[in-house]
Amino acid sequence: MRVLYVLATYVLFVLLFPVLALHRKTRHGLMERLGFYGADSLVPRGDGPLLWLHGASAGDLLALSPMFGPLRARFPGCRILLSTMTDSGYAMAKGRLASEIDGVVYVPYDLWGATRRAVKALRPDVLVLEYTEIWPNLIRAAKRGGARVVMTNGRFSPANVGKYRWLFGLIGNPLRELDLLLMREEDEAVRARQLGARPDWVLVTGNTKFDALAAGPVAEDENLRAALGLTPGEPVWIAGSTHEGEEAALLGVYARLLPKWPALRLVIAPRYVDRAERIVALAREAGLSVGLRSRGNPERGQVVVMDTIGELSRAYRLATVVFVGGSFTKRGGQNILEPAGQGKPVFYGPHMDNFRDSVALLTGHGGVQVRDAAALEWELESLLASPERLERLGAQALETVGRISGASERNAEAMTTLFPHGRPDPR
């Protein structure tokens, strides 16, 4: 069965390689993706274990980041290596997370040869895979290389259980090779056991992304405010992680709010920054002045487009109110708890399929779900007219996020059980 998967991955790779090589998310780092890591990619040798943490995208790496401190506390002298699939994730690790880690690489394609070359070069003691990043060849190569393999923030959608069961029956079950499955919720732990994970190796520890949400103001916030061309004291509406088809509707809402709140500023942070110029054009078509964050918004535009990576969570601290995108389209939503963790009232649309747990947690407790742009306009107008309600919703959002933290500490503690003495034996 495993041979079938190995052969299938090579066939698929040949067919998909032109897309992978040209796509804006994955077109860099080809040699590393094939398992060839140069000397500048390798983490220096040390006395502590090498912990290899993998997150597919920039957002996934941010969700892993709260574990860095607890892991260093429990594995003294450890070295933390991040891997990612996307160019934006790589840029995030090289920039915002650089001071907290020891190295970053592109994850190898899940090919028999690439994964074995990667493990041989990197020599991890622990491989941590996030969410549903189940890559059979990489898991097998890590195990053969002597590493423990852990899933964190584990999730298995009920809609996909049948597909996983069929696939695992065809290629062999990679869950049986995992040493620890740290799941977000009990129902997801149940599904992991149903899919064949060893029951005593499945634990419910929560979601580490919640641990990074609540953060107080820092000096850099005012620098970002200046770079966005915002003035202290003026109301700011931030529309974060927006997708194609949403910005035009949001700009229309904003234009209709302006006569009553002329000081209101709109900051749009598209999910993909290469769409920034398109949003600038939309704003101008709507008769609005607009500037780019990367240029410092010298125009002091009514609308500011964030065309930089890794600053949205900090920008949320500058907001009066937030709308999170991907929810007026059928993309399944984006992270609504991030702005909630900054104590901001959060609006989101009806399409939040990928964040149902967050919607259940936040709606009515600092979060407001709206069916369309007209409903959003009505809610924003009502909220801006009631500073007391605005403050109350923000406080509820912050309190809600505060109740769900602690997964990073629980994950790090659980990982110490993988080794007899709390850490890997020296190789």
C-alpha positions in Angstrom: 0.0 0.0 0.0 2.8 2.4 0.9 4.4 1.8 -2.5 1.2 2.9 -4.2 1.4 6.2 -2.3 5.0 6.7 -3.2 4.4 6.1 -6.9 1.3 8.3 -6.8 3.1 11.2 -5.3 5.7 11.2 -8.0 3.1 11.1 -10.8 1.1 13.9 -9.2 4.3 15.9 -8.7 5.2 15.7 -12.4 1.7 16.8 -13.3 1.5 19.7 -10.8 5.1 20.9 -11.0 4.4 23.7 -13.5 1.7 25.1 -11.3 3.9 24.8 -8.1 6.8 26.4 -9.8 4.8 29.4 -11.0 2.2 30.0 -8.3 2.8 33.2 -6.3 2.6 31.2 -3.0 5.1 28.5 -3.8 7.4 29.6 -6.6 10.6 30.1 -4.4 12.8 27.6 -2.6 12.8 24.9 -5.2 16.0 23.1 -4.0 14.8 23.0 -0.4 11.4 21.8 -1.4 13.3 18.9 -3.1 15.2 18.2 0.1 18.5 19.9 -0.8 19.4 22.2 2.1 22.5 24.3 1.9 24.8 25.2 4.8 23.0 28.5 5.3 19.7 26.6 5.8 20.9 24.3 8.6 20.5 25.1 12.3 23.9 25.0 14.1 24.6 21.9 16.1 24.0 22.2 19.8 23.6 20.3 23.1 19.8 20.6 23.1 17.3 18.8 20.9 16.2 20.1 17.5 12.5 20.7 17.4 11.2 21.0 13.9 7.8 22.8 13.8 5.8 22.9 10.5 3.0 25.3 9.6 1.7 25.6 6.1 1.3 29.3 5.9 2.1 32.6 7.7 -1.0 32.3 9.9 -0.2 28.7 10.8 3.3 29.8 12.0 1.8 32.5 14.1 -0.5 29.9 15.7 2.6 27.8 16.6 4.6 30.8 17.9 3.1 30.8 21.5 4.7 27.3 22.0 8.3 28.6 21.5 8.7 29.9 25.1 7.1 26.8 26.8 9.2 24.5 24.7 12.4 26.3 25.5 11.5 26.1 29.2 11.0 22.3 29.1 13.7 21.5 26.6 16.7 23.5 27.8 19.1 24.4 25.0 16.7 23.3 22.3 16.9 24.7 18.8 13.6 25.6 17.1 13.4 25.2 13.3 10.3 26.3 11.4 9.2 25.0 8.0 6.5 26.3 5.8 4.9 25.7 2.4 4.3 29.3 1.3 6.5 32.2 0.4 4.5 34.5 2.8 5.1 32.0 5.6 8.8 32.0 4.9 8.9 35.8 4.9 7.0 35.9 8.2 9.5 33.5 9.8 12.4 35.4 8.5 11.0 38.7 9.7 8.6 38.9 12.6 9.5 35.5 14.1 13.3 35.6 13.4 14.3 36.6 17.0 12.4 33.7 18.5 13.6 30.8 16.3 16.9 29.3 15.2 16.1 28.7 11.5 13.5 28.5 8.8 13.3 26.3 5.7 10.7 25.4 3.0 9.1 22.1 3.8 10.1 19.3 1.3 7.5 18.1 -1.1 6.0 14.8 0.2 8.2 12.7 -2.1 10.0 9.6 -1.0 13.5 11.0 -1.9 12.9 14.7 -0.9 11.6 13.8 2.6 14.5 11.5 3.3 17.1 14.0 2.2 15.5 16.6 4.3 15.4 14.5 7.5 19.0 13.4 6.9 20.1 17.1 6.5 18.1 18.6 9.3 18.2 15.7 11.8 15.2 16.6 14.0 14.6 15.0 17.4 10.9 16.0 17.2 8.7 16.9 14.2 5.6 18.9 15.0 2.8 19.0 12.3 -0.1 21.4 12.7 -3.8 21.0 12.0 -4.2 18.3 9.3 -0.7 18.5 7.8 -0.6 14.7 7.5 2.2 14.0 5.0 2.9 10.2 5.0 6.3 10.2 3.4 7.6 13.0 5.7 6.2 11.2 8.8 7.8 7.9 7.7 11.1 9.6 7.0 11.2 11.4 10.4 10.4 8.1 12.2 13.1 6.3 10.3 15.5 9.1 11.2 14.8 8.6 14.9 12.5 11.5 15.5 9.2 11.6 17.5 6.3 13.0 15.4 3.6 15.1 17.1 0.3 16.7 15.8 -0.7 19.9 17.4 -4.0 21.9 17.1 -5.2 18.7 15.6 -8.5 18.7 13.7 -10.5 16.4 11.5 -13.6 17.7 9.9 -16.6 15.4 10.2 -17.3 16.0 6.6 -13.9 14.5 5.6 -13.7 11.5 7.9 -15.0 9.2 5.2 -12.4 10.5 2.7 -9.6 10.0 5.3 -10.7 6.5 6.0 -10.8 5.6 2.3 -7.3 7.1 1.7 -5.8 5.5 4.8 -7.2 2.2 3.8 -5.6 2.6 0.4 -2.1 3.8 1.3 -1.7 2.7 5.0 -2.6 4.7 8.1 0.0 7.4 8.9 -1.8 8.3 12.2 -0.5 5.0 13.7 3.0 6.4 13.3 2.3 9.6 15.2 3.7 9.5 18.8 1.2 12.1 20.1 -1.9 13.7 18.8 -2.8 17.0 20.6 -6.3 17.9 19.5 -8.2 21.1 19.7 -11.5 19.7 21.0 -12.9 16.4 22.3 -15.1 15.7 19.2 -11.9 16.0 17.1 -10.1 13.6 19.4 -12.9 11.1 19.0 -12.6 11.4 15.2 -8.8 10.9 15.4 -9.4 7.6 17.4 -12.0 6.5 14.9 -9.5 7.0 12.1 -7.0 4.7 13.8 -4.8 6.8 16.0 -3.7 5.0 19.2 -6.3 6.0 21.8 -3.8 6.5 24.7 -1.7 8.9 22.4 -4.6 11.2 21.7 -5.0 14.2 24.1 -7.3 17.3 24.1 -5.1 20.3 24.8 -6.8 23.2 22.9 -5.7 25.5 20.2 -2.4 27.4 20.5 -3.6 30.2 18.3 -5.7 31.5 21.2 -2.5 32.0 23.3 -1.2 34.7 21.0 -4.4 36.7 20.8 -4.4 38.9 23.8 -1.5 41.3 23.8 -1.2 44.8 25.3 0.0 47.9 23.4 3.7 48.3 22.6 5.8 51.3 21.5 5.8 50.0 17.9 2.0 50.6 17.7 2.5 54.3 17.4 5.1 53.8 14.6 2.5 51.7 12.7 -0.1 54.3 13.3 2.2 56.9 11.7 3.0 54.6 8.8 -0.7 54.1 8.1 -1.2 57.9 8.2 -3.7 57.7 11.0 -4.2 60.4 13.6 -4.6 59.5 17.3 -8.1 59.9 18.5 -9.9 59.4 15.2 -12.2 56.4 14.7 -10.7 53.6 12.7 -12.5 50.7 10.9 -10.2 47.9 10.0 -11.3 45.3 7.4 -8.8 42.4 7.8 -8.0 39.5 5.5 -10.4 40.6 2.8 -10.9 38.6 -0.5 -11.8 39.4 -4.0 -15.4 40.6 -4.2 -15.6 41.9 -0.7 -13.7 45.2 -0.9 -16.1 46.9 -3.3 -19.0 46.2 -0.9 -17.0 47.4 2.1 -16.0 50.6 0.3 -19.6 51.3 -0.5 -20.6 50.9 3.2 -17.7 53.2 4.2 -18.7 55.9 1.7 -22.3 55.9 3.1 -21.0 56.2 6.6 -18.8 59.2 5.9 -21.4 61.9 5.9 -22.3 61.1 9.5 -18.7 60.3 10.6 -16.4 62.3 8.4 -13.4 61.5 10.6 -13.8 57.8 10.2 -10.9 56.1 8.5 -10.9 52.7 6.7 -7.9 50.4 6.7 -8.2 47.4 4.3 -5.8 44.6 4.8 -6.3 42.1 1.9 -5.6 38.4 2.5 -3.1 38.5 -0.4 -1.0 41.7 -0.6 -0.5 41.5 -4.3 -4.1 42.6 -4.7 -3.3 46.0 -3.1 -3.3 48.0 -6.3 -6.6 46.5 -7.3 -8.1 47.8 -4.1 -6.5 51.2 -4.6 -8.3 51.4 -7.9 -11.6 50.4 -6.4 -11.3 53.1 -3.7 -10.6 55.8 -6.4 -13.6 54.6 -8.4 -15.7 55.1 -5.3 -14.5 58.7 -5.1 -12.4 58.1 -2.0 -8.8 59.2 -1.4 -6.5 56.3 -0.8 -2.9 55.5 0.2 -0.6 52.5 0.7 1.0 51.5 4.0 4.3 50.6 2.3 4.6 54.2 1.2 3.6 55.7 4.6 0.2 56.9 3.1 1.6 60.4 2.4 -1.8 61.3 0.9 -3.4 60.8 4.3 -6.1 59.0 2.4 -9.5 58.3 3.8 -8.7 54.6 2.9 -5.4 53.0 3.7 -4.4 49.7 2.0 -2.1 47.5 4.0 0.3 46.0 1.4 2.8 44.5 4.0 3.0 41.1 5.6 2.8 40.3 9.3 1.4 43.6 10.6 -2.3 42.9 10.7 -2.5 41.6 14.3 -0.7 44.8 15.5 -2.9 47.0 13.4 -6.0 45.6 15.0 -4.8 47.3 18.2 -5.3 50.6 16.5 -8.9 49.8 15.5 -12.2 51.1 16.8 -14.1 48.3 15.2 -13.1 45.4 12.9 -14.6 43.4 10.1 -12.9 40.1 9.2 -13.1 39.1 5.6 -13.4 35.8 3.7 -16.9 35.7 5.2 -18.9 37.6 2.6 -17.5 35.1 0.0 -17.5 31.3 0.2 -13.9 31.1 1.4 -15.0 30.0 4.8 -13.9 33.0 6.8 -10.7 34.1 8.5 -9.5 34.4 12.1 -12.0 36.4 14.1 -10.4 35.8 17.5 -7.3 37.7 16.7 -9.0 41.2 16.8 -11.2 40.0 19.7 -8.0 39.3 21.6 -7.1 43.0 21.2 -10.4 44.0 22.8 -12.2 45.1 19.6 -15.8 44.5 18.6 -15.7 42.1 15.6 -18.1 41.8 12.6 -18.1 38.9 10.2 -20.3 37.6 7.4 -22.4 34.4 7.1 -19.7 32.2 5.5 -17.5 31.1 8.4 -17.4 27.3 7.8 -13.7 27.0 8.6 -14.1 28.8 11.9 -17.3 27.5 13.3 -15.8 27.0 16.8 -14.7 30.6 16.9 -18.2 31.8 15.7 -19.9 29.7 18.4 -17.5 31.2 21.0 -17.6 34.8 20.0 -21.1 35.6 18.7 -23.0 37.4 21.3 -19.8 37.9 23.4 -18.1 40.7 21.5 -18.7 39.3 18.0 -21.5 40.1 15.6 -22.4 38.0 12.6 -24.1 39.9 9.7 -25.8 38.4 6.7 -24.7 41.0 4.1 -23.2 44.5 3.5 -26.5 46.2 4.2 -26.7 44.6 7.7 -23.1 45.4 8.3 -23.8 49.1 7.5 -26.7 49.2 9.9 -24.7 47.5 12.7 -21.7 49.8 12.2 -23.9 52.9 12.2 -25.6 51.8 15.4 -22.3 50.9 17.1 -20.5 54.1 16.2 -23.4 56.1 17.6 -23.1 54.3 21.0 -19.6 54.6 22.5 -20.8 52.7 25.6 -22.0 49.7 23.6 -18.8 49.8 21.6 -16.6 49.7 24.7 -18.8 46.9 26.2 -18.5 44.7 23.2 -14.8 45.1 23.1 -14.5 44.2 26.7 -16.6 41.1 26.1 -14.4 40.1 23.2 -11.3 40.3 25.3 -12.8 38.4 28.2 -14.0 35.6 25.8 -10.5 35.1 24.4 -9.0 35.2 27.9 -11.0 32.1 28.9 -9.6 29.8 26.2 -5.8 30.2 26.6 -3.2 27.7 27.9 -2.9 25.2 25.0 0.8 26.0 24.4 1.8 25.1 27.9 -0.3 21.9 27.8 1.3 20.9 24.5 4.8 21.5 25.7 4.2 19.5 28.9 2.7 16.6 26.9 5.7 16.5 24.6 8.0 15.9 27.6 6.3 12.5 28.0 7.8 11.4 24.7 11.2 10.9 26.3 12.2 8.9 29.4 14.1 11.8 31.0 12.0 14.7 29.6 14.3 15.2 26.6 15.9 13.2 23.8 19.0 11.2 24.5 22.1 12.7 22.9 22.8 11.2 19.4 
